[in-house]
């Protein structure tokens, strides 16, 4: 069975992906027009994926990329804080 994140993410066109980026971005967090131009207009990204925020608390936007794809997704501030915690940390 596919991981839950794989089931929830939706493939978008580049135009749709940009629309989601522009809708959810905040300049204060570094998601600027210049960032878009540098990482998406000037690179050969072929596939774009989007996972909508699960809840209103999931308000931290992230983009993960590999050589050919980009995935825009959201985390809550709590999940962001725990992202690099080692298993069993209290």
HELIX and SHEET records of a PDB file:
HELIX    1   1 UNK A    4  UNK A    8  1                                   5    
HELIX    2   2 UNK A   14  UNK A   24  1                                  11    
HELIX    3   3 UNK A   27  UNK A   29  5                                   3    
HELIX    4   4 UNK A   33  UNK A   36  1                                   4    
HELIX    5   5 UNK A   37  UNK A   41  3                                   5    
HELIX    6   6 UNK A   77  UNK A   81  1                                   5    
SHEET    1   A 4 UNK A  10  UNK A  12  0                                        
SHEET    2   A 4 UNK A  47  UNK A  50 -1                                        
SHEET    3   A 4 UNK A  69  UNK A  75  1                                        
SHEET    4   A 4 UNK A  60  UNK A  65 -1                                        
END                                                                             
